[in-house]
């Protein structure tokens, strides 16, 4: 069991002097060059930056999909670098949700079964799985589409199913990587309105990568990466 040292005065997420180097010697590539970043519980932060800026590497570290070369990553006051691989997996499973540009749904299974998947990994009994998955589909407005397979759904609907799958475990943080990248403008704004509602109504902390300024405008905060460093960190001046 992961024991949290988190208090109201601590950031939910904190990076201190985080570096990430791939390769060695002359072939070494410095993806992150000393990142300091903190995110409080309940924030909606967008991460932006050109390709190669380090934002994806940073997101992988935050999502416990990668580890820093140096520096500290604390989640709820816990030094993630001190956790075993199994403990990091448990942290990811218990506290984190993920939404990607590609919906990553299982094509031959229904929307309901796709949403149930993370609960299967948790060992949740079938009856409780179904109830929780239906609740998540209702939150994203797709309860009536529970029996449809991804091929019977539009791109926007598929992304809603993917979001339902990400929130069915009631994560503390939702990491969204270009969640509107495959959608048209109208569907993109629908997804952003949904994410804003999850942040406001469910209290889910959201950290989102995007290249689109109009999508970033939905967030409360924009962090820009450049050349492996935080180039700017600004409040957007909007209310939930």
C-alpha positions as CSV (number, residue, x, y, z in Angstrom):
1,X,0.0,0.0,0.0
2,X,1.3,3.5,-0.9
3,X,1.1,5.8,2.1
4,X,0.6,9.4,1.3
5,X,2.2,12.3,3.1
6,X,0.1,14.8,1.3
7,X,-1.2,17.8,3.1
8,X,-3.2,20.8,2.0
9,X,-0.1,22.9,1.9
10,X,1.8,20.5,-0.5
11,X,1.4,20.5,-4.3
12,X,-0.3,17.4,-5.6
13,X,2.5,17.1,-8.2
14,X,6.0,18.4,-7.7
15,X,9.0,18.2,-9.9
16,X,12.3,19.6,-8.6
17,X,15.4,19.8,-10.8
18,X,14.2,16.9,-13.0
19,X,16.5,15.9,-15.9
20,X,16.1,13.2,-18.5
21,X,19.0,12.0,-20.6
22,X,18.7,9.4,-23.3
23,X,22.0,7.7,-24.5
24,X,25.5,8.4,-23.3
25,X,28.6,10.3,-24.3
26,X,28.4,12.2,-27.5
27,X,25.1,10.5,-28.4
28,X,23.5,11.7,-25.2
29,X,20.2,13.6,-25.8
30,X,19.0,15.9,-23.0
31,X,15.2,15.8,-23.2
32,X,14.8,17.6,-19.9
33,X,17.4,20.0,-18.5
34,X,16.2,20.7,-15.0
35,X,12.5,21.1,-14.7
36,X,10.8,22.7,-11.6
37,X,7.0,22.4,-11.8
38,X,4.2,22.1,-9.2
39,X,0.5,21.4,-9.8
40,X,-2.1,21.7,-7.0
41,X,-5.0,19.5,-6.5
42,X,-8.0,20.6,-8.6
43,X,-6.0,22.5,-11.2
44,X,-6.5,22.3,-15.0
45,X,-3.1,22.9,-16.6
46,X,-2.2,22.8,-20.3
47,X,1.3,21.9,-21.4
48,X,2.4,23.4,-24.8
49,X,5.6,23.5,-26.8
50,X,7.1,22.6,-30.1
51,X,8.2,19.0,-31.0
52,X,11.3,18.1,-29.1
53,X,10.7,20.7,-26.3
54,X,10.4,18.0,-23.6
55,X,6.7,18.2,-22.9
56,X,6.0,14.5,-23.8
57,X,9.0,13.3,-21.8
58,X,7.7,15.3,-18.8
59,X,4.2,13.9,-19.2
60,X,5.6,10.3,-19.3
61,X,7.4,11.0,-16.0
62,X,4.3,12.5,-14.4
63,X,2.3,9.5,-15.5
64,X,4.9,7.1,-14.0
65,X,5.6,5.7,-17.5
66,X,9.2,6.8,-17.3
67,X,11.7,7.9,-14.6
68,X,13.9,10.9,-14.3
69,X,17.7,10.7,-14.8
70,X,18.1,13.1,-11.9
71,X,15.9,15.3,-9.7
72,X,12.8,14.5,-7.6
73,X,9.2,13.7,-8.6
74,X,6.8,13.8,-5.7
75,X,3.1,12.8,-5.9
76,X,0.9,13.5,-2.9
77,X,4.2,14.0,-1.0
78,X,5.6,10.6,-2.0
79,X,9.0,10.5,-3.6
80,X,8.1,8.5,-6.7
81,X,11.8,7.7,-7.4
82,X,11.9,5.6,-4.2
83,X,9.0,3.4,-5.3
84,X,9.5,-0.1,-6.7
85,X,8.2,-0.8,-10.2
86,X,5.2,-2.6,-8.7
87,X,4.5,0.4,-6.5
88,X,4.7,2.8,-9.4
89,X,2.2,0.5,-11.3
90,X,-0.1,0.6,-8.3
91,X,0.2,4.4,-8.0
92,X,-0.7,4.7,-11.7
93,X,-3.6,2.3,-11.4
94,X,-5.1,3.9,-8.3
95,X,-4.6,7.6,-8.9
96,X,-4.0,8.3,-12.6
97,X,-6.2,8.3,-15.7
98,X,-5.0,8.6,-19.3
99,X,-6.7,9.9,-22.5
100,X,-4.8,9.9,-25.8
101,X,-5.2,11.4,-29.3
102,X,-5.9,7.9,-30.6
103,X,-8.8,6.5,-28.6
104,X,-7.2,3.1,-28.0
105,X,-10.5,1.3,-27.8
106,X,-11.0,-2.4,-28.3
107,X,-12.8,-2.6,-31.7
108,X,-14.9,-5.7,-31.2
109,X,-16.2,-4.9,-27.7
110,X,-19.0,-2.6,-26.7
111,X,-18.6,0.9,-25.2
112,X,-19.6,-0.5,-21.8
113,X,-17.0,-3.3,-22.0
114,X,-14.3,-0.9,-23.0
115,X,-15.1,1.3,-20.0
116,X,-15.1,-1.7,-17.7
117,X,-11.6,-2.7,-18.6
118,X,-9.6,-0.8,-15.9
119,X,-12.0,-2.2,-13.3
120,X,-11.2,-5.8,-14.5
121,X,-7.5,-5.0,-13.8
122,X,-8.5,-3.9,-10.3
123,X,-10.4,-7.1,-9.7
124,X,-13.8,-5.4,-9.3
125,X,-16.7,-7.9,-9.4
126,X,-18.8,-7.9,-12.5
127,X,-21.9,-6.4,-11.0
128,X,-20.0,-3.5,-9.5
129,X,-18.0,-3.1,-12.7
130,X,-21.2,-2.7,-14.8
131,X,-22.7,-0.2,-12.4
132,X,-19.5,2.0,-12.3
133,X,-19.0,1.8,-16.1
134,X,-22.6,2.9,-16.7
135,X,-22.1,5.8,-14.3
136,X,-19.0,6.9,-16.2
137,X,-20.8,6.6,-19.5
138,X,-23.7,8.7,-18.1
139,X,-21.2,11.4,-17.1
140,X,-19.9,11.7,-20.7
141,X,-23.4,11.5,-22.1
142,X,-23.2,8.1,-23.7
143,X,-25.2,5.8,-21.5
144,X,-27.7,5.1,-24.3
145,X,-24.8,4.0,-26.5
146,X,-23.4,1.4,-24.1
147,X,-24.0,-1.5,-26.5
148,X,-22.4,0.1,-29.5
149,X,-18.9,-0.9,-30.7
150,X,-16.3,1.8,-31.6
151,X,-17.0,1.3,-35.3
152,X,-20.6,2.3,-34.7
153,X,-19.6,5.6,-33.0
154,X,-18.3,8.9,-34.3
155,X,-14.8,10.1,-33.4
156,X,-16.2,12.4,-30.8
157,X,-18.2,9.6,-29.3
158,X,-15.2,7.3,-29.2
159,X,-13.2,9.9,-27.4
160,X,-16.0,10.2,-24.9
161,X,-15.9,6.5,-24.3
162,X,-12.1,6.8,-23.8
163,X,-12.7,9.5,-21.2
164,X,-15.3,7.4,-19.5
165,X,-12.7,4.6,-19.3
166,X,-10.2,7.0,-17.9
167,X,-12.5,8.3,-15.1
168,X,-14.3,5.1,-14.2
169,X,-11.6,4.4,-11.5
170,X,-12.2,7.9,-10.1
171,X,-8.6,9.1,-10.6
172,X,-7.0,12.0,-8.8
173,X,-5.3,13.2,-12.0
174,X,-6.3,12.8,-15.6
175,X,-3.5,13.1,-18.1
176,X,-4.7,14.0,-21.6
177,X,-2.3,13.9,-24.5
178,X,-3.7,15.8,-27.5
179,X,-7.3,14.6,-26.8
180,X,-8.8,16.7,-29.6
181,X,-6.1,16.0,-32.2
182,X,-8.2,13.7,-34.3
183,X,-11.4,15.7,-34.0
184,X,-13.1,18.5,-36.0
185,X,-13.6,21.9,-34.4
186,X,-17.1,21.4,-33.1
187,X,-16.3,18.0,-31.6
188,X,-13.1,19.4,-30.1
189,X,-15.0,22.1,-28.2
190,X,-17.4,19.4,-27.0
191,X,-14.6,17.4,-25.6
192,X,-13.0,20.4,-24.0
193,X,-16.3,21.4,-22.4
194,X,-16.6,17.8,-21.0
195,X,-13.0,18.0,-19.6
196,X,-13.8,21.4,-18.0
197,X,-16.9,19.9,-16.4
198,X,-14.9,17.0,-15.0
199,X,-12.5,19.4,-13.5
200,X,-15.2,21.6,-12.1
201,X,-17.8,19.1,-11.0
202,X,-15.8,16.0,-10.2
203,X,-12.7,17.8,-8.8
204,X,-10.4,15.9,-11.1
205,X,-7.0,17.5,-11.6
206,X,-6.3,17.7,-15.4
207,X,-2.9,18.0,-17.1
208,X,-3.3,18.2,-20.9
209,X,-0.9,18.4,-23.8
210,X,-2.1,20.4,-26.8
211,X,-0.8,22.3,-29.8
212,X,-4.0,24.2,-30.2
213,X,-4.3,27.6,-28.6
214,X,-8.1,27.7,-28.7
215,X,-8.1,24.3,-26.8
216,X,-5.6,25.6,-24.3
217,X,-7.8,28.6,-23.5
218,X,-10.2,26.2,-21.7
219,X,-7.5,25.6,-19.0
220,X,-6.8,27.7,-16.0
221,X,-3.0,27.6,-16.6
222,X,-0.6,27.2,-19.5
223,X,2.9,25.9,-19.1
224,X,5.1,26.2,-22.1
225,X,8.2,24.1,-22.7
226,X,11.2,25.0,-24.9
227,X,14.5,23.1,-25.3
228,X,13.9,20.9,-22.2
229,X,13.0,23.7,-19.9
230,X,9.9,25.5,-18.7
231,X,9.9,28.6,-20.8
232,X,6.8,30.2,-19.3
233,X,4.0,29.4,-16.7
234,X,1.0,31.6,-16.8
235,X,-2.5,31.7,-15.4
236,X,-5.2,32.0,-18.0
237,X,-7.5,34.3,-16.0
238,X,-10.6,32.1,-16.5
239,X,-12.9,30.7,-14.0
240,X,-14.2,27.1,-14.2
